Amino acid sequence: GLIHGEIDAAALRAEKARGLGKGDAPAAASKLVAVDAGCGPGLWLDALSKSFGRVVGIDQSPNLLDKAKEDNEHLLHDKHAK
């Protein structure tokens, strides 16, 4: 609940900052990028992808990044699969 609300609020702030309004809703989210610094195994990547067009997860642990990729394979696209 709380984290999902914060994700939605962050997306709204980003839309407002970029001058995107409710009339731009379908296109607005596709223009937004979220960065999950210290994503670990990627627990929040799916929730972030619902509000942002592109989500980047970074972590210092290669093992945790591998786990994030494995658990969130459905979010990967060929051009973004890094």
Secondary structure as the mmCIF struct_conf table of DSSP 4:
data_model
#
loop_
_struct_conf.conf_type_id
_struct_conf.id
_struct_conf.beg_label_comp_id
_struct_conf.beg_label_asym_id
_struct_conf.beg_label_seq_id
_struct_conf.end_label_comp_id
_struct_conf.end_label_asym_id
_struct_conf.end_label_seq_id
HELX_RH_AL_P HELX_RH_AL_P1 LEU A 2 ALA A 17
TURN_TY1_P TURN_TY1_P1 ARG A 18 GLY A 19
HELX_RH_3T_P HELX_RH_3T_P1 LYS A 22 ASP A 24
HELX_RH_AL_P HELX_RH_AL_P2 ALA A 25 SER A 30
TURN_TY1_P TURN_TY1_P2 LYS A 31 LYS A 31
STRN STRN1 VAL A 33 ALA A 37
TURN_TY1_P TURN_TY1_P3 GLY A 38 GLY A 38
TURN_TY1_P TURN_TY1_P4 GLY A 40 TRP A 44
HELX_RH_AL_P HELX_RH_AL_P3 LEU A 45 SER A 51
BEND BEND1 GLY A 53 GLY A 53
STRN STRN2 ARG A 54 ILE A 58
BEND BEND2 GLN A 60 GLN A 60
HELX_RH_AL_P HELX_RH_AL_P4 PRO A 62 ASP A 71
TURN_TY1_P TURN_TY1_P5 ASN A 72 ASN A 72
HELX_RH_3T_P HELX_RH_3T_P2 GLU A 73 LEU A 75
HELX_RH_3T_P HELX_RH_3T_P3 ASP A 78 HIS A 80
#
